[in-house]
């Protein structure tokens, strides 16, 4: 089983990468990660999103969806750059194990 800190790192990287591809709701991130085999609760995701907001890696906009106000996240230019850098370094690291 993946330990809590590794899981949090995966969540942070996925959320930042996903928000760099376009606007996304927190629930979408949870559902997408579930499909990928990760069990992510709102109690894990939303603190990560708040951290990314504080770090200026994400911006947030309120949108109305199905009559509810939803927070819609998008990566900032800084966040997109960081996501690309981390993914590039992770890719290099994983190639070493092959």
ABEGO torsion letter per residue (X at the ends): XBBAAAAAAAAAAAAAAAAAAEBBBAAAAAAAAAAAGBBBBAAAAAAAAAAAAAAGABBBBBBBBGGBBBBBBBBBAAAAAAAAAAAAAAAAAAAAAX
